[in-house]
Amino acid sequence: MQLIQKQRISLSLFFFLSGFNFSSWASRIPTIKQALDLNEAELGTILLTMPVSSLIGVPLSGWLVSRFETRIPLAVGFLLNSLALSLIGLAPSPGMLAVVLFLFSLSMRIFNISVNTQAITLQKQFDRKINGAFHGLWSTGGIVGVGFTTLLISLGVPMVPHLISVSVVSLLATVFTFGYLLKNDQSPSGNKLSFKKPDPYIMYLGLLVFFAAVCEGGMFDWSGIYFQEVVKEEVFTVGYLTFMTFMALSRFVSDKIIDRIGMATTYMLSGVFIFTGISLAILFPTFWPAMIGFSLVGFGTASVIPMTYTLAGASKTYSPGIAISLIATFGIVGMLIGPPMIGYLAHAFNLKISFIAFALAGLMLIPITRLFFKMQRSEADPFKVEAKEMA
């Protein structure tokens, strides 16, 4: 087997396990909520720890991927993330849970920036798009993780042995696959941030990720609770599982869809799917309408982040690692606002009404997409820009 194929398989495994680990935690949120006797506002406050620590991890991640081979922070970040996962189930109080989630999210951010930088670098060695498939494997890992959690819940397996077993598998996988990751991939240029003037290219891409993250992060944290408290479904993980399944399906075909209809149309269709899916779940909060709605939201959110990270790799100002870390900042802010906002809105009104925020965030993808690609067309046609200036 060629080295490039071994590298792709190794990266694929890390994407898969990352999704598996994250969904293992997210699927247990209703269990943690009940175990620690938290209301929606208290849970929202604790969840706020994750995007805050993730935001702190962005400049650290950017420095690490520009200073070292990206496989170093990738492996260290994933090992710490796996360790933190096992500690989540052992947290005896809300305060300790917040501390563990801080470490969990910080290490996850370091890993994410590193693994996505490796993916963008590896994709340049292929003559076709493969980034969507990587993110599809992340979602597939999430699906398997939710399915595994659902099985354990139905069998009455406690949370602690569940999360510890997942951590052990992740630690072993890191040891065995580390040697096949990309080496000597530091970028020789574009590793310094400029604060003189915001780069509009990064700004628009960041806003797209921001609104997608509001939806995606909120669905990760609240879809299970929505099915438990609004849809009144006893097996509450089914909502999260549906969302993740259709997200994965969309990501595996997204590369071909983008080649056929283009990125601009794909972004706008994503916004339409999110708005339609959330509206359906809100207006008809019963099992099948909610299932269909969550499926549409999965389709809608799926391709935004892999598309945007691919575009980040084409930045003329920054190296791929720095560009991804900058855009990831917007995503973190989206996750900073999304899940806690839903908790506070649900506490003030109700959970069903609070989901309107996701529908509005999905709609925002449409005007931002139009602005970004209008700017791209203008930059590609300097005579057009000159004519506008003369007018």
C-alpha positions in Angstrom: 0.0 0.0 0.0 1.3 3.5 -0.9 2.2 5.9 1.9 -0.4 8.4 0.8 -3.1 5.8 1.2 -1.8 4.9 4.7 -1.8 8.5 5.6 -5.4 8.9 4.4 -6.5 5.8 6.4 -4.8 7.1 9.6 -6.5 10.5 9.3 -9.8 8.8 8.5 -9.5 6.8 11.7 -8.9 9.9 13.8 -11.8 11.7 12.2 -14.0 8.6 13.0 -12.9 8.3 16.6 -13.2 12.0 17.2 -16.9 11.9 16.2 -17.4 8.7 18.2 -15.9 10.3 21.3 -17.8 13.5 21.0 -21.2 11.8 20.4 -20.5 9.5 23.4 -20.3 12.6 25.6 -23.2 14.4 23.9 -25.5 11.4 24.1 -25.0 11.3 27.8 -26.0 14.9 28.4 -29.6 14.0 29.5 -28.1 11.4 31.9 -25.7 14.0 33.3 -28.6 16.6 33.6 -30.6 14.2 35.7 -27.7 12.8 37.7 -26.6 16.3 38.8 -30.2 17.6 39.0 -29.6 20.5 36.7 -32.3 22.8 35.1 -32.0 24.1 31.6 -30.3 27.4 32.6 -27.8 25.6 34.8 -27.0 23.1 32.1 -26.6 26.0 29.6 -24.1 27.7 32.0 -22.0 24.6 32.3 -22.1 24.0 28.5 -20.7 27.6 28.2 -17.4 26.2 29.6 -16.7 24.3 26.3 -16.8 27.2 23.8 -14.9 29.4 26.2 -12.1 26.9 26.6 -12.2 26.2 22.9 -11.8 29.9 22.2 -8.7 30.0 24.5 -7.4 27.0 22.5 -7.5 28.8 19.1 -4.4 30.9 19.4 -2.6 28.1 21.1 -3.6 25.7 18.3 -2.5 28.2 15.6 0.9 28.5 17.3 1.4 24.8 17.6 0.5 23.9 14.0 2.9 26.6 12.8 5.7 25.7 15.2 5.7 21.9 15.1 4.7 19.1 12.7 0.9 19.0 13.0 1.0 15.3 14.0 2.5 16.3 17.4 -0.4 18.6 18.6 -2.9 16.2 16.9 -1.7 13.2 18.9 -1.3 15.1 22.2 -4.6 16.9 21.8 -6.4 13.6 21.1 -4.8 11.8 24.1 -5.8 14.6 26.5 -9.3 14.6 25.0 -9.7 10.9 25.5 -8.5 11.2 29.1 -11.0 14.1 29.8 -13.8 12.0 28.3 -13.3 9.3 30.9 -13.3 11.9 33.7 -16.7 13.4 32.6 -18.6 10.5 34.0 -16.7 10.7 37.3 -17.5 14.4 37.9 -19.3 14.5 41.3 -20.6 18.1 41.1 -21.5 20.8 38.5 -18.2 22.6 39.3 -16.0 19.6 38.7 -18.0 18.8 35.5 -17.2 22.3 34.3 -13.5 21.9 34.9 -13.4 18.5 33.1 -15.4 19.9 30.2 -12.9 22.8 30.0 -10.0 20.3 29.4 -12.2 18.2 27.1 -13.0 21.2 24.9 -9.5 22.7 25.0 -7.8 19.5 23.9 -10.5 18.9 21.3 -9.8 22.3 19.7 -6.1 21.6 19.5 -6.8 18.2 17.9 -9.4 19.7 15.4 -7.1 22.4 14.1 -4.3 19.9 13.7 -6.3 17.2 12.0 -8.0 19.6 9.6 -4.7 21.1 8.7 -3.4 17.6 7.9 -6.5 16.9 5.8 -6.2 20.1 3.7 -2.5 19.3 3.2 -3.2 15.7 2.1 -6.0 16.8 -0.2 -3.6 18.8 -2.3 -1.9 15.5 -3.2 -5.2 14.1 -4.7 -6.8 15.1 -8.0 -10.3 15.1 -6.4 -12.0 16.5 -3.3 -11.7 14.3 -0.3 -12.3 16.7 2.6 -16.0 16.1 2.7 -15.4 12.4 3.1 -13.1 13.0 6.1 -15.9 15.0 7.8 -18.4 12.3 6.7 -16.3 9.8 8.7 -16.5 12.2 11.7 -20.3 12.1 11.4 -20.2 8.3 10.9 -18.2 8.0 14.1 -20.9 10.1 15.8 -23.6 7.9 14.5 -21.8 4.7 15.7 -21.2 6.5 19.1 -24.9 7.4 19.5 -25.9 3.9 18.5 -23.5 2.3 20.9 -24.7 4.7 23.7 -28.3 3.9 22.9 -27.5 0.1 23.2 -25.7 0.6 26.5 -28.6 2.7 27.9 -31.1 0.1 26.9 -29.0 -2.6 28.6 -28.7 -0.4 31.7 -24.9 0.0 31.5 -23.8 3.0 33.7 -22.1 6.0 32.2 -18.7 5.6 33.9 -17.6 2.3 32.4 -19.1 3.4 29.1 -16.9 6.5 28.8 -13.8 4.9 30.2 -14.0 2.1 27.7 -14.3 4.6 24.8 -11.2 6.4 26.2 -9.1 3.3 26.3 -9.9 2.4 22.7 -8.9 6.0 21.6 -5.6 5.9 23.5 -4.7 2.6 21.9 -5.6 3.8 18.4 -3.4 6.9 18.8 -0.4 4.8 19.7 -0.8 2.5 16.7 -1.6 5.1 14.0 0.7 8.0 15.0 3.6 6.8 12.8 1.4 7.1 9.6 0.5 10.7 10.0 1.9 13.4 7.7 5.4 14.6 8.6 7.4 17.7 8.0 4.3 19.7 7.0 5.1 23.1 8.6 4.2 26.0 6.3 7.1 28.2 5.4 5.0 31.4 5.1 1.6 32.9 6.2 2.1 32.0 9.9 1.8 35.5 11.3 -1.5 37.2 12.1 -2.2 40.7 10.9 -4.4 42.9 13.0 -4.1 46.0 10.8 -7.2 45.2 8.7 -9.6 42.3 8.8 -9.2 40.0 5.8 -12.7 40.0 4.1 -12.0 36.5 2.7 -11.5 35.1 6.2 -14.3 37.3 7.6 -17.0 36.0 5.3 -15.9 32.4 5.6 -15.9 32.8 9.4 -19.4 34.1 9.4 -20.6 31.1 7.4 -19.0 28.8 10.0 -20.4 30.9 12.8 -24.0 30.5 11.8 -23.5 26.8 10.9 -21.9 26.3 14.4 -24.9 27.9 16.1 -27.1 25.2 14.5 -24.7 22.3 14.7 -23.4 22.8 18.2 -27.0 23.5 19.4 -28.2 20.3 17.8 -25.4 18.3 19.4 -26.3 19.5 22.9 -30.1 19.9 22.7 -31.5 17.4 20.2 -31.6 14.6 22.7 -33.3 16.8 25.3 -35.8 18.1 22.7 -36.9 14.5 21.9 -37.0 13.7 25.6 -39.0 16.8 26.8 -40.9 18.1 23.7 -41.4 15.0 21.5 -41.8 12.9 24.7 -39.8 10.0 23.2 -38.5 7.6 25.8 -35.4 6.6 23.8 -34.2 10.2 23.6 -31.1 9.5 21.6 -33.1 8.8 18.5 -33.3 12.6 17.6 -29.5 13.0 17.9 -29.0 9.8 16.0 -31.2 10.9 13.1 -29.4 14.3 12.9 -26.0 12.6 12.9 -27.0 10.0 10.3 -28.2 12.4 7.7 -25.3 14.7 8.4 -22.9 11.8 7.6 -24.8 10.8 4.5 -24.7 14.3 3.2 -21.0 14.7 3.9 -20.1 11.5 2.0 -21.9 12.8 -1.1 -21.1 16.5 -0.6 -17.9 16.5 -2.7 -19.9 15.1 -5.7 -22.8 17.5 -5.1 -20.4 20.5 -5.0 -18.7 19.5 -8.2 -22.2 19.3 -9.8 -24.0 22.5 -8.5 -21.1 24.5 -7.1 -20.3 25.8 -3.6 -22.5 28.9 -3.7 -25.6 26.9 -4.4 -24.7 24.3 -1.9 -24.3 26.9 0.8 -27.7 28.4 0.1 -29.4 25.1 -0.1 -27.9 24.3 3.3 -29.6 27.4 4.8 -32.9 26.4 3.2 -32.7 22.9 4.6 -31.8 24.1 8.1 -34.7 26.6 8.2 -37.2 24.1 6.8 -36.2 21.3 9.1 -36.3 23.3 12.3 -39.6 24.8 11.3 -41.1 21.4 10.8 -39.9 20.1 14.2 -41.3 23.2 15.9 -44.7 23.4 14.2 -45.3 19.6 14.4 -43.5 18.4 17.6 -44.4 14.7 17.2 -42.2 11.8 16.3 -42.2 11.6 12.5 -42.3 15.3 11.7 -39.5 15.9 14.2 -37.5 13.0 12.7 -37.9 14.4 9.2 -37.1 17.9 10.4 -33.9 16.8 12.2 -32.9 14.9 9.0 -33.2 18.1 7.0 -31.1 20.0 9.5 -28.5 17.2 9.3 -28.3 17.7 5.5 -28.2 21.4 5.9 -25.4 21.7 8.4 -23.2 18.9 7.0 -21.3 20.5 4.1 -20.8 24.0 5.5 -17.7 23.4 7.6 -15.8 21.0 5.2 -16.5 23.4 2.3 -15.3 26.4 4.3 -12.2 24.7 5.5 -11.4 23.7 1.9 -11.8 27.4 0.9 -9.6 28.4 3.8 -6.7 26.4 2.3 -6.9 28.7 -0.7 -6.3 31.9 1.4 -3.7 34.2 -0.2 -2.9 35.8 3.2 -2.5 32.9 5.6 -1.1 29.4 5.7 -3.8 26.6 5.9 -3.2 26.0 9.6 -3.6 29.7 10.5 -6.5 30.2 8.2 -8.4 27.3 9.7 -7.6 28.4 13.2 -9.0 31.9 12.4 -12.1 30.5 10.9 -12.5 28.0 13.7 -12.7 31.0 16.1 -15.9 32.1 14.5 -17.2 28.5 14.9 -16.3 28.5 18.5 -18.1 31.8 19.1 -21.1 30.2 17.4 -20.9 27.3 19.8 -20.3 29.8 22.6 -23.6 31.5 21.8 -25.8 28.6 20.5 -26.1 25.9 23.2 -26.2 28.3 26.2 -28.6 30.6 24.4 -31.0 27.7 23.9 -30.8 26.9 27.6 -31.6 30.4 28.6 -34.4 30.8 26.1 -35.9 27.5 27.1 -35.8 28.5 30.7 -37.5 31.8 30.0 -40.0 30.5 27.5 -39.9 26.8 26.5 -37.6 24.5 24.6 -39.7 24.4 21.5 -39.7 28.2 21.1 -36.0 28.4 21.7 -35.3 26.3 18.6 -36.5 29.3 16.4 -32.9 30.6 16.9 -31.6 27.7 14.9 -34.0 28.4 12.0 -32.9 32.1 11.9 -29.2 31.1 12.0 -29.8 28.8 9.0 -31.4 31.6 7.0 -28.3 33.8 7.5 -26.2 31.5 5.4 -28.0 32.8 2.3 -27.1 36.5 2.3 -23.5 35.8 3.6 -23.0 33.3 0.7 -24.2 35.9 -1.8 -21.8 38.5 -0.4 -18.8 36.2 -0.3 -19.1 34.9 -3.9 -19.9 38.4 -5.2 -16.6 39.5 -3.7 -14.9 36.5 -5.3 -16.3 37.4 -8.7 -15.1 41.0 -8.3 -11.6 40.0 -7.4 -11.4 37.6 -10.3 -12.5 40.4 -12.7 -10.3 43.5 -12.0 -11.8 45.4 -14.9 -15.2 45.1 -13.2 -13.9 46.5 -10.0 -12.2 49.3 -11.8 -15.4 50.2 -13.6 -17.3 50.3 -10.3 -14.7 52.6 -8.8 -14.9 55.0 -11.8 -18.6 55.1 -11.5 
